[in-house]
C-alpha cells in the first residue's frame, strides 16, 4: 500500500472534504471518512483503502453512477483503474457497471472492449452494451449484438427487447422488428409495459401506424411513454387529427402530460399548417406550465412559422429562458422561409453573440436570406465565418453559397465556388444552372446541362425548369424542344414546375398553340400553371383568351393570387378593355382579399393610358396609398407619347427624372414627345441635359436562333460575318414594303449618339 507524504495528504484531504460535500448522496450509509476515502481514490493513484476504510463493490458502483450522472469519464477511468489495481477485474457485477458507465458517457469503444474482456457475461451486461449502442444512435450494431446474444444462448429480458426494438425504430428496420416482436411473444414479454411501449414506438417510426395503434389498444397498462410514442407516430406520419384525438384521450385518462406529448402534437400541426389546433395546444401548454420547457418552446417556434405566423413565433422565442441550437435554428429558418430575410440575418448575429454555435441549417438559411435581399456584402461576411468555422466543406452550406452569389448577380464567384466544391450533388448543379438562367446567361446554362449528361448525372424537375427558362430567354425554340424530349425520356411524373416552364418557353418562342397543348396535359391543381397560361396569352396580345382562362379556373376552386391579376390586367390593357380592367382591379380586394402591389398599379396606369384616359391615369397615380415609383410615371409618359399629350407628359417625366435621374429611357421618351409636337428647342435642351449628366442611350439589341446557334445584333454593329447578305435582304424587304404602300410614322423617331 502506497501512502502519500503528509503535506500532500493534508492538502488533498482538505480539498476532498469539499468534494465530499458534493457527492449528492452517492455514499449514503457510509461514514464521512469512507466517503472522503472514496473521493480520494477517484482523484489519486495512491490507494483504495485509507484510514482503515475499505471500498466495496457497491461503493464502486455508486461512484460509477455518479460519474454517469455528471458525464465524468475521467473519474470513471480512474475508478476502473483502481478496480483493476485491486484485483477486481473479473468481478461480473463491477464489470457490467463499467460497461454501462462507458456506454452512457458515449465511450462505446471502451465499453465494447470492457464487454469483450468479461470472462462471464450476464444478461445485464448484454443489455448494458445493447442499450449503449441504441442510445448513442448505433442501431445496426445493437441489432448485431442482440443476434450474438441469442447465438450465445443468453435468454433476453424485457430490457433486451425494449432496447433492440428502439434500435429497430431508429434505423426503420421493420422486418427485424417483426422478428423481435415474434420472439417477445414466444417468451411472454409482449404484454410487458416496457416492451409494448417499445413496439408501439417501433411500428410508428417504421411508418406502420396501423400496427402501432393495434399494439397500443391491446396494452393492459399504458404508461406515459406509450402515449407519447403513439402521438409522435401519428405526428410523424402526417395524421394531425388522429394525433390530436390521442392527445385528448391521454388527458382524459389522467395521464400526466409531458413536454414530449405536447411537442409531438405541435409537430403534427406544423406539418399541415394547422394554426388553430396549434394555438389550442399552446394554450394547454400554458395551463400545465410546460410552455417554457425546451422541447415545447422549440416546437412552438417551429410550428408558428410553418403556419405563416412569424410574429407568434418571435413572441415565444423572446420569452424562452434558455435557447439551444434547435430553437435558434427553428427561428432563423422560419424567418427565412417566411420572407423575413432581414430578421433572419439579425437573429443569426444574435445567435453568435450568445455564443451558440450554429450548425449548417441556420447558416444555409441566413445565406438564403442574403440571396433574397441581394445583400452580397453580408453574404461575404457570412462566407468568411463559414471558412473560419470549417463549414466550407459541408455540401449543404456550399450549395447555399453558390445560390447566394448567383442571386446577388455575382455569377463568376458562384461558378468558382461550384468548381471548388469537394463534392457536388444535384442541388449544386441546379443552383449554378438556375444562377446562369436568372442572370440571362442562357448559353452557359445549356452547356452545364450537357456537362451533367456527360457525367451521367440525371437532371430533375428543377434542372429542367431552369434550362427551359434559359431557352425561353434566348427564344431558342429548337433547343427548348430538345429539352422537352429529354423531359419525356426521363419519365418524370408530370410536375407543375416543368409544365409551367414548358408553357412559358413555348409562348416566348412564339409557339402559343403548343404552349396550350402542354397546359392541357400537365396537372393544374394549383394556381401556378394557370398563371403561366394566362401570362402566355397576355404577352401575345390574346387578351380575350387570357380572360377566358381566368374565368375557367375559378369554378374549379383555383384561387387567383397577385400574379394572376398582373397578367389579367396586362391582358385587359392590350385589348383596351377599360371596364373589365377596372372591375378586375376592384375585385382583387373586395372578392379575393389581395392588396394591390406596384405591378398592379402599373398595369392600371398602362390600361388607362393606352385607352387615352390620361387625366384619369394621372389622378390614379396620385391616389396610390404609397409613394409612386419611377416606373409608374414612365408608363404614363409612354402613353402621353402615343396620344401626344405634352402637358401631362412633361409632369410625368419630371417625377420620373427626380426618382431616376440617370435613366436614359425617360430622356428619350420626353425628347420624342417634344419632337412630335415640333418643339425642337425643348428637344435640344433634353439632349444637352443628357450630355451634361453623361447619360447615354443604350443601343438596341436583338437576336435570332438558326440551327442551334444564337446570332446577336446590336445597333450599328457590323461584325457579323454575313453582314453584307443581311443588309441586302433588309434593303429588298424595305423596297417591297414601299411597293405595298407602307408608310412609317416618323414623328417621334430621333437618333441618339
ZIZIQUI-V409371 format. One record per residue. N is the residue number from 0. RES is the residue in one letter. SS is DSSP state (helix for helix, strand for strand, loop for the rest). PSI is psi in degrees with one decimal (NA if undefined). OMEGA is omega in whole degrees, 0 to 359 (none if undefined). Layout:
# ZIZIQUI-V409371
n=<N:N>
res=<RES:RES>
ss=<SS:SS>
psi=<PSI:PSI>
omega=<OMEGA:OMEGA>
This chain:
# ZIZIQUI-V409371
n=<0:1:2:3:4:5:6:7:8:9:10:11:12:13:14:15:16:17:18:19:20:21:22:23:24:25:26:27:28:29:30:31:32:33:34:35:36:37:38:39:40:41:42:43:44:45:46:47:48:49:50:51:52:53:54:55:56:57:58:59:60:61:62:63:64:65:66:67:68:69:70:71:72:73:74:75:76:77:78:79:80:81:82:83:84:85:86:87:88:89:90:91:92:93:94:95:96:97:98:99:100:101:102:103:104:105:106:107:108:109:110:111:112:113:114:115:116:117:118:119:120:121:122:123:124:125:126:127:128:129:130:131:132:133:134:135:136:137:138:139:140:141:142:143:144:145:146:147:148:149:150:151:152:153:154:155:156:157:158:159:160:161:162:163:164:165:166:167:168:169:170:171:172:173:174:175:176:177:178:179:180:181:182:183:184:185:186:187:188:189:190:191:192:193:194:195:196:197:198:199:200:201:202:203:204:205:206:207:208:209:210:211:212:213:214:215:216:217:218:219:220:221:222:223:224:225:226:227:228:229:230:231:232:233:234:235:236:237:238:239:240:241:242:243:244:245:246:247:248:249:250:251:252:253:254:255:256:257:258:259:260:261:262:263:264:265:266:267:268:269:270:271:272:273:274:275:276:277:278:279:280:281:282:283:284:285:286:287:288:289:290:291:292:293:294:295:296:297:298:299:300:301:302:303:304:305:306:307:308:309:310:311:312:313:314:315:316:317:318:319:320:321:322:323:324:325:326:327:328:329:330:331:332:333:334:335:336:337:338:339:340:341:342:343:344:345:346:347:348:349:350:351:352:353:354:355:356:357:358:359:360:361:362:363:364:365:366:367:368:369:370:371:372:373:374:375:376:377:378:379:380:381:382:383:384:385:386:387:388:389:390:391:392:393:394:395:396:397:398:399:400:401:402:403:404:405:406:407:408:409:410:411:412:413:414:415:416:417:418:419:420:421:422:423:424:425:426:427:428:429:430:431:432:433:434:435:436:437:438:439:440:441:442:443:444:445:446:447:448:449:450:451:452:453:454:455:456:457:458:459:460:461:462:463:464:465:466:467:468:469:470:471:472:473:474:475:476:477:478:479:480:481:482:483:484:485:486:487:488:489:490:491:492:493:494:495:496:497:498:499:500:501:502:503:504:505:506:507:508:509:510:511:512:513:514:515:516:517:518:519:520:521:522:523:524:525:526:527:528:529:530:531:532:533:534:535:536:537:538:539:540:541:542:543:544:545:546:547:548:549:550:551:552:553:554:555:556:557:558:559:560:561:562:563:564:565:566:567:568:569:570:571:572:573:574:575:576:577:578:579:580:581:582:583:584:585:586:587:588:589:590:591:592:593:594:595:596:597:598:599:600:601:602:603:604:605:606:607:608:609:610:611:612:613:614:615:616:617:618:619:620:621:622:623:624:625:626:627:628:629:630:631:632:633:634:635:636:637:638:639:640:641:642:643:644:645:646:647:648:649:650:651:652:653:654:655:656:657:658:659:660:661:662:663:664:665:666:667:668:669:670:671:672:673:674:675:676:677:678:679:680:681:682:683:684:685:686:687:688:689:690:691:692:693:694:695:696:697:698:699:700:701:702:703:704:705:706:707:708:709:710:711:712:713:714:715:716:717:718:719:720:721:722:723:724:725:726:727:728:729:730:731:732:733:734:735:736:737:738:739:740:741:742:743:744:745:746:747:748:749:750:751:752>
res=<X:X:X:X:X:X:X:X:X:X:X:X:X:X:X:X:X:X:X:X:X:X:X:X:X:X:X:X:X:X:X:X:X:X:X:X:X:X:X:X:X:X:X:X:X:X:X:X:X:X:X:X:X:X:X:X:X:X:X:X:X:X:X:X:X:X:X:X:X:X:X:X:X:X:X:X:X:X:X:X:X:X:X:X:X:X:X:X:X:X:X:X:X:X:X:X:X:X:X:X:X:X:X:X:X:X:X:X:X:X:X:X:X:X:X:X:X:X:X:X:X:X:X:X:X:X:X:X:X:X:X:X:X:X:X:X:X:X:X:X:X:X:X:X:X:X:X:X:X:X:X:X:X:X:X:X:X:X:X:X:X:X:X:X:X:X:X:X:X:X:X:X:X:X:X:X:X:X:X:X:X:X:X:X:X:X:X:X:X:X:X:X:X:X:X:X:X:X:X:X:X:X:X:X:X:X:X:X:X:X:X:X:X:X:X:X:X:X:X:X:X:X:X:X:X:X:X:X:X:X:X:X:X:X:X:X:X:X:X:X:X:X:X:X:X:X:X:X:X:X:X:X:X:X:X:X:X:X:X:X:X:X:X:X:X:X:X:X:X:X:X:X:X:X:X:X:X:X:X:X:X:X:X:X:X:X:X:X:X:X:X:X:X:X:X:X:X:X:X:X:X:X:X:X:X:X:X:X:X:X:X:X:X:X:X:X:X:X:X:X:X:X:X:X:X:X:X:X:X:X:X:X:X:X:X:X:X:X:X:X:X:X:X:X:X:X:X:X:X:X:X:X:X:X:X:X:X:X:X:X:X:X:X:X:X:X:X:X:X:X:X:X:X:X:X:X:X:X:X:X:X:X:X:X:X:X:X:X:X:X:X:X:X:X:X:X:X:X:X:X:X:X:X:X:X:X:X:X:X:X:X:X:X:X:X:X:X:X:X:X:X:X:X:X:X:X:X:X:X:X:X:X:X:X:X:X:X:X:X:X:X:X:X:X:X:X:X:X:X:X:X:X:X:X:X:X:X:X:X:X:X:X:X:X:X:X:X:X:X:X:X:X:X:X:X:X:X:X:X:X:X:X:X:X:X:X:X:X:X:X:X:X:X:X:X:X:X:X:X:X:X:X:X:X:X:X:X:X:X:X:X:X:X:X:X:X:X:X:X:X:X:X:X:X:X:X:X:X:X:X:X:X:X:X:X:X:X:X:X:X:X:X:X:X:X:X:X:X:X:X:X:X:X:X:X:X:X:X:X:X:X:X:X:X:X:X:X:X:X:X:X:X:X:X:X:X:X:X:X:X:X:X:X:X:X:X:X:X:X:X:X:X:X:X:X:X:X:X:X:X:X:X:X:X:X:X:X:X:X:X:X:X:X:X:X:X:X:X:X:X:X:X:X:X:X:X:X:X:X:X:X:X:X:X:X:X:X:X:X:X:X:X:X:X:X:X:X:X:X:X:X:X:X:X:X:X:X:X:X:X:X:X:X:X:X:X:X:X:X:X:X:X:X:X:X:X:X:X:X:X:X:X:X:X:X:X:X:X:X:X:X:X:X:X:X:X:X:X:X:X:X:X:X:X:X:X:X:X:X:X:X:X:X:X:X:X:X:X:X:X:X:X:X:X:X:X:X:X:X:X:X:X:X:X:X:X:X:X:X:X:X:X:X:X:X:X:X:X:X:X:X:X:X>
ss=<loop:loop:loop:loop:loop:helix:helix:helix:helix:helix:helix:helix:helix:helix:helix:helix:helix:helix:helix:helix:loop:loop:loop:loop:loop:loop:loop:loop:loop:loop:loop:helix:helix:helix:helix:helix:helix:helix:helix:helix:helix:helix:helix:loop:loop:loop:loop:loop:strand:strand:loop:loop:strand:strand:loop:loop:helix:helix:helix:helix:helix:helix:helix:helix:helix:helix:helix:helix:helix:helix:loop:loop:helix:helix:helix:helix:helix:helix:helix:helix:helix:helix:helix:helix:helix:loop:loop:loop:loop:loop:loop:helix:helix:helix:helix:helix:helix:helix:helix:helix:helix:helix:helix:helix:loop:loop:loop:helix:helix:helix:helix:helix:helix:helix:helix:helix:loop:loop:loop:loop:loop:loop:helix:helix:helix:helix:helix:helix:helix:helix:helix:helix:helix:helix:helix:loop:loop:loop:helix:helix:helix:helix:helix:helix:helix:helix:helix:helix:helix:helix:helix:loop:loop:loop:loop:loop:loop:helix:helix:helix:helix:helix:helix:helix:helix:helix:helix:helix:helix:helix:loop:loop:loop:helix:helix:helix:helix:helix:helix:helix:helix:helix:helix:helix:helix:helix:helix:loop:loop:loop:loop:loop:helix:helix:helix:helix:helix:helix:helix:helix:helix:helix:helix:helix:helix:loop:loop:loop:helix:helix:helix:helix:helix:helix:helix:helix:helix:helix:loop:loop:loop:loop:loop:helix:helix:helix:helix:helix:helix:helix:helix:helix:helix:helix:helix:helix:loop:loop:loop:helix:helix:helix:helix:helix:helix:helix:helix:helix:helix:helix:helix:helix:loop:loop:loop:loop:loop:loop:helix:helix:helix:helix:helix:helix:helix:helix:helix:helix:helix:helix:helix:loop:loop:loop:helix:helix:helix:helix:helix:helix:helix:helix:helix:helix:helix:helix:helix:loop:loop:loop:loop:loop:loop:helix:helix:helix:helix:helix:helix:helix:helix:helix:helix:helix:helix:helix:loop:loop:loop:helix:helix:helix:helix:helix:helix:helix:helix:helix:helix:loop:loop:loop:loop:loop:helix:helix:helix:helix:helix:helix:helix:helix:helix:helix:helix:helix:helix:loop:loop:loop:helix:helix:helix:helix:helix:helix:helix:helix:helix:helix:helix:helix:helix:loop:loop:loop:loop:loop:loop:helix:helix:helix:helix:helix:helix:helix:helix:helix:helix:helix:helix:helix:helix:loop:loop:helix:helix:helix:helix:helix:helix:helix:helix:helix:helix:helix:helix:helix:helix:loop:helix:helix:helix:loop:helix:helix:helix:helix:helix:helix:helix:helix:helix:helix:helix:helix:helix:loop:loop:loop:helix:helix:helix:helix:helix:helix:helix:helix:helix:helix:loop:loop:loop:loop:loop:helix:helix:helix:helix:helix:helix:helix:helix:helix:helix:helix:helix:helix:loop:loop:loop:helix:helix:helix:helix:helix:helix:helix:helix:helix:helix:helix:helix:helix:loop:loop:loop:loop:loop:loop:helix:helix:helix:helix:helix:helix:helix:helix:helix:helix:helix:helix:helix:helix:loop:loop:helix:helix:helix:helix:helix:helix:helix:helix:helix:helix:helix:helix:helix:loop:loop:loop:loop:loop:loop:helix:helix:helix:helix:helix:helix:helix:helix:helix:helix:helix:helix:helix:loop:loop:loop:helix:helix:helix:helix:helix:helix:helix:helix:helix:helix:loop:loop:loop:loop:loop:helix:helix:helix:helix:helix:helix:helix:helix:helix:helix:helix:helix:helix:loop:loop:loop:helix:helix:helix:helix:helix:helix:helix:helix:helix:helix:helix:helix:loop:loop:loop:loop:loop:loop:loop:helix:helix:helix:helix:helix:helix:helix:helix:helix:helix:helix:helix:helix:helix:loop:loop:helix:helix:helix:helix:helix:helix:helix:helix:helix:helix:helix:helix:helix:loop:loop:loop:loop:loop:loop:loop:helix:helix:helix:helix:helix:helix:helix:helix:helix:helix:helix:helix:helix:loop:loop:loop:helix:helix:helix:helix:helix:helix:helix:helix:helix:loop:loop:loop:loop:loop:loop:loop:helix:helix:helix:helix:helix:helix:helix:helix:helix:helix:helix:helix:helix:helix:loop:loop:helix:helix:helix:helix:helix:helix:helix:helix:helix:helix:helix:helix:helix:helix:loop:loop:loop:loop:helix:helix:helix:helix:helix:helix:helix:helix:helix:helix:helix:helix:helix:loop:loop:loop:helix:helix:helix:helix:helix:helix:helix:helix:helix:helix:helix:helix:helix:loop:loop:loop:loop:loop:loop:loop:loop:strand:strand:strand:strand:strand:strand:loop:loop:strand:strand:strand:strand:strand:strand:loop:loop:loop:loop:loop:loop:loop:loop:helix:helix:helix:helix:helix:helix:helix:helix:helix:helix:helix:helix:helix:helix:helix:helix:helix:loop:loop:loop:loop:loop:loop:loop:loop:loop:loop:loop:loop:loop:loop>
psi=<127.3:132.6:135.9:158.7:154.0:-41.9:-41.7:-42.3:-43.5:-40.4:-47.4:-40.7:-41.6:-37.9:-36.2:-23.2:-37.3:-41.3:-38.4:-36.2:-15.6:19.4:-2.9:37.8:10.7:-37.2:31.7:134.4:-5.9:154.9:163.1:-35.7:-41.1:-42.0:-43.1:-40.7:-38.5:-49.4:-40.3:-39.4:-35.3:-42.3:-17.3:172.0:17.3:-56.2:158.5:8.8:125.2:137.7:28.0:4.7:125.0:135.3:120.6:178.8:-40.4:-38.0:-42.6:-41.6:-41.8:-38.9:-38.3:-40.0:-36.0:-39.8:-37.7:-46.8:-31.0:4.5:39.9:82.2:-36.7:-45.9:-39.2:-39.7:-42.4:-43.4:-42.3:-44.0:-41.6:-37.5:-44.6:-43.1:-34.8:14.2:24.5:19.3:-11.9:8.3:107.9:-42.0:-43.2:-43.8:-36.8:-41.9:-29.3:-44.1:-45.7:-42.3:-49.5:-41.7:-46.1:-18.3:5.9:8.4:71.9:-31.6:-46.9:-37.7:-44.7:-36.6:-44.4:-38.6:-46.0:-28.3:-5.1:125.9:-29.3:122.3:134.8:169.4:-31.3:-40.4:-41.0:-44.8:-40.4:-43.3:-43.4:-44.4:-38.6:-46.8:-41.8:-48.8:-28.9:6.4:17.2:68.0:-41.4:-38.0:-36.1:-41.3:-40.8:-42.0:-36.1:-37.8:-42.0:-37.0:-42.1:-38.3:-27.2:9.2:33.9:119.3:121.7:153.1:180.0:-30.1:-32.5:-48.9:-41.1:-45.5:-45.8:-31.2:-36.3:-29.2:-42.0:-39.7:-41.0:-32.9:8.4:45.5:78.1:-33.3:-46.6:-35.9:-39.3:-40.0:-42.2:-39.1:-43.2:-40.8:-40.1:-39.4:-44.4:-38.0:0.8:22.4:-6.5:-23.1:-6.5:134.1:-42.2:-45.4:-43.8:-42.1:-40.0:-35.4:-43.1:-45.8:-43.1:-49.6:-39.6:-46.0:-18.7:4.7:5.6:72.1:-26.2:-46.1:-33.7:-43.2:-40.0:-42.0:-42.3:-43.2:-25.3:-6.8:129.3:-40.1:126.2:116.3:176.1:-29.0:-43.1:-39.6:-48.0:-40.2:-42.7:-42.1:-46.5:-37.4:-47.7:-41.2:-46.7:-22.4:11.4:17.1:82.0:-49.1:-40.9:-39.8:-41.8:-38.9:-45.8:-38.2:-42.2:-40.6:-36.4:-41.8:-40.9:-28.7:5.8:26.0:131.2:126.8:143.0:163.8:-25.8:-39.4:-47.1:-43.6:-33.5:-42.5:-40.2:-36.5:-40.6:-43.7:-39.8:-37.5:-30.5:17.2:43.6:81.3:-46.1:-44.9:-38.1:-39.4:-36.4:-43.2:-37.7:-44.5:-40.0:-38.2:-38.2:-44.3:-37.6:1.1:21.0:2.2:-21.1:-0.3:144.4:-47.0:-42.4:-49.2:-42.3:-38.2:-37.2:-43.5:-30.2:-38.8:-47.7:-45.4:-36.3:-14.9:18.2:34.0:69.7:-31.0:-42.8:-37.0:-43.0:-37.3:-46.8:-44.6:-41.1:-25.0:-6.3:125.9:-26.3:136.9:122.4:-177.6:-29.4:-46.5:-40.2:-44.2:-46.0:-40.8:-42.9:-45.7:-42.1:-44.9:-43.9:-42.9:-19.7:13.2:5.8:64.1:-39.6:-39.9:-37.2:-37.6:-43.9:-45.0:-36.5:-41.0:-42.5:-36.2:-42.5:-39.5:-32.6:2.1:32.0:119.4:119.0:155.6:-167.2:-23.4:-49.6:-31.8:-46.8:-38.6:-40.9:-29.7:-36.6:-38.6:-42.9:-39.0:-44.4:-34.6:-6.7:38.3:78.6:-35.2:-45.9:-38.2:-38.6:-37.8:-42.8:-35.1:-43.0:-43.2:-38.6:-42.9:-42.9:-37.2:-0.5:12.7:-3.4:-18.2:-6.5:125.4:-34.5:-44.8:-40.4:-41.8:-40.8:-36.0:-44.7:-45.4:-41.8:-50.0:-37.6:-45.0:-18.7:13.7:24.1:66.2:-27.0:-45.1:-38.0:-42.5:-39.9:-44.6:-44.1:-47.1:-28.9:-2.8:134.5:-31.5:139.1:128.7:-173.9:-31.7:-39.4:-48.3:-40.7:-38.9:-45.4:-37.1:-44.6:-37.8:-45.5:-41.6:-43.0:-26.7:19.8:34.6:63.3:-36.4:-43.4:-37.2:-42.1:-36.9:-39.9:-33.0:-43.8:-37.7:-38.7:-45.9:-35.5:-34.6:11.6:34.9:119.9:124.1:151.3:-170.7:-32.6:-34.6:-50.7:-38.4:-44.5:-41.5:-39.5:-34.2:-39.4:-43.9:-38.8:-42.7:-29.3:-6.8:37.2:83.3:-45.7:-44.4:-33.8:-39.0:-36.7:-39.5:-39.2:-40.3:-40.4:-39.7:-45.5:-44.3:-27.9:-7.2:33.7:130.8:132.7:117.3:140.8:-33.6:-49.0:-41.3:-44.8:-41.2:-38.2:-44.4:-46.6:-43.1:-49.1:-37.8:-45.9:-17.7:5.6:3.6:73.6:-34.2:-43.1:-37.4:-41.8:-37.4:-42.0:-42.6:-40.4:-28.0:-42.7:157.5:145.0:48.8:-22.4:-175.0:-19.8:-52.5:-33.4:-42.5:-41.2:-42.5:-39.3:-44.7:-38.8:-48.1:-41.7:-42.0:-26.1:10.1:10.0:66.7:-40.9:-39.7:-38.2:-44.0:-35.8:-43.7:-42.1:-41.5:-25.5:-32.2:-31.2:-42.1:-18.8:1.3:10.9:116.8:127.9:152.7:-170.6:-32.0:-38.0:-46.4:-28.1:-47.0:-39.9:-44.3:-36.3:-41.2:-44.9:-37.8:-41.1:-15.7:3.3:27.6:85.1:-42.4:-48.0:-40.2:-45.1:-42.0:-42.2:-42.4:-39.5:-39.4:-19.9:-52.0:-42.2:-38.6:-28.3:-3.3:29.2:124.2:123.7:139.9:179.5:-35.9:-36.3:-38.7:-38.4:-42.7:-40.4:-40.4:-41.0:-41.9:-49.9:-40.0:-46.5:-33.5:0.6:4.5:63.5:-39.0:-43.2:-37.6:-41.6:-42.4:-35.3:-43.8:-43.1:-16.9:-3.2:137.5:9.4:171.8:122.5:145.8:178.6:-33.3:-38.8:-46.8:-34.6:-34.4:-44.3:-39.5:-41.5:-39.6:-36.4:-33.8:-42.6:-41.7:7.4:43.9:96.1:-42.9:-53.4:-36.3:-42.1:-43.0:-43.1:-43.4:-38.9:-47.4:-41.1:-41.6:-29.0:-36.5:-36.0:79.7:-14.5:9.6:114.4:-29.7:-36.4:-42.2:-43.7:-44.8:-42.1:-41.2:-43.2:-36.7:-44.2:-40.5:-41.4:-27.0:10.5:31.2:73.3:-28.0:-41.1:-35.7:-45.4:-39.4:-38.9:-43.4:-35.9:-43.2:-39.9:-41.2:-43.0:-38.1:4.1:42.1:127.1:141.9:126.2:135.4:148.1:150.6:139.3:163.0:159.7:145.4:127.2:117.7:54.8:11.9:135.1:123.9:122.5:139.6:126.5:143.8:126.7:-5.4:124.1:29.0:-11.1:137.0:-20.3:34.0:-43.5:-46.0:-37.0:-47.9:-30.7:-42.8:-38.1:-40.3:-41.9:-40.0:-40.1:-41.8:-44.6:-39.7:-41.8:-40.7:-34.6:5.8:12.5:128.8:113.6:150.4:107.5:17.6:-39.6:13.0:118.5:155.1:127.0:137.4:NA>
omega=<182:184:181:174:185:182:178:182:181:180:182:181:180:179:182:175:176:178:182:180:182:181:174:175:182:183:177:182:178:180:178:179:179:179:179:179:177:180:179:179:179:188:184:177:188:187:172:179:181:179:177:181:181:180:180:184:181:178:177:181:179:178:176:177:177:177:178:183:182:182:184:182:180:177:178:177:181:179:178:179:180:178:178:181:182:173:182:185:177:181:187:182:180:182:177:180:174:176:181:180:181:182:183:175:176:180:187:178:179:179:182:178:178:180:182:182:180:180:180:183:176:178:179:180:174:180:181:182:179:179:178:178:182:184:181:174:178:186:182:178:177:179:178:181:177:177:178:179:180:178:179:180:176:182:180:174:178:180:175:180:180:182:184:176:178:174:176:179:184:180:179:180:186:181:176:178:177:180:179:178:180:179:179:176:183:183:175:182:187:180:177:184:181:181:180:177:178:177:177:181:182:181:181:183:175:177:180:188:179:178:178:180:179:178:180:182:181:183:178:179:181:178:183:180:180:176:180:182:181:178:179:179:177:182:183:180:173:180:187:184:179:178:179:179:179:178:178:178:178:179:180:182:179:173:184:178:176:178:181:178:181:181:178:179:178:176:178:179:180:184:182:179:180:187:184:178:178:178:178:178:177:179:178:178:178:180:183:178:183:188:181:175:188:182:182:181:179:178:178:179:177:185:187:177:180:175:178:179:186:180:178:179:180:178:179:183:182:181:182:180:180:181:177:183:180:182:176:181:181:183:180:179:179:179:181:183:179:177:179:187:180:179:179:176:179:181:179:177:179:179:178:178:179:178:172:184:181:170:186:186:176:179:179:181:181:173:175:176:177:179:181:180:188:182:187:181:176:178:178:178:179:176:177:179:179:179:181:185:175:180:183:177:180:185:180:179:179:178:180:178:178:180:181:181:179:181:175:176:176:189:177:177:179:181:178:179:181:182:183:181:179:181:179:175:183:178:178:180:179:181:182:178:177:179:179:180:181:181:176:172:185:181:180:178:180:178:180:175:179:179:176:181:181:179:176:173:187:177:175:185:182:174:182:179:181:181:177:175:177:178:179:181:178:188:184:186:183:180:175:178:177:177:177:177:178:179:181:181:183:180:178:177:181:183:178:181:181:180:180:179:178:178:181:182:181:179:182:175:175:182:185:180:179:178:180:178:178:179:181:184:189:180:181:185:177:189:189:179:177:177:181:182:177:180:180:178:182:181:180:178:179:186:182:178:178:179:179:178:179:181:179:187:187:177:180:179:178:182:178:175:184:179:178:184:174:181:181:179:176:178:178:180:185:174:176:181:184:183:179:180:178:181:179:181:179:184:179:183:187:185:187:177:181:178:181:177:187:181:180:178:178:179:180:177:178:179:181:182:180:182:177:179:188:178:179:179:179:179:180:179:181:181:182:186:174:184:180:177:184:183:178:182:178:176:177:178:178:178:178:176:181:185:177:176:187:186:180:180:179:180:180:180:179:179:182:181:175:182:180:185:183:182:184:185:181:179:181:180:180:179:179:178:177:182:180:180:180:178:189:177:178:177:180:180:179:181:177:179:179:180:181:181:179:178:180:177:178:181:178:183:176:180:180:179:177:178:176:176:180:179:183:181:178:182:177:182:180:184:182:183:180:182:183:180:181:182:177:180:178:179:179:178:180:179:181:179:180:179:183:172:180:177:182:176:185:183:186:185:176:179:178:179:none>
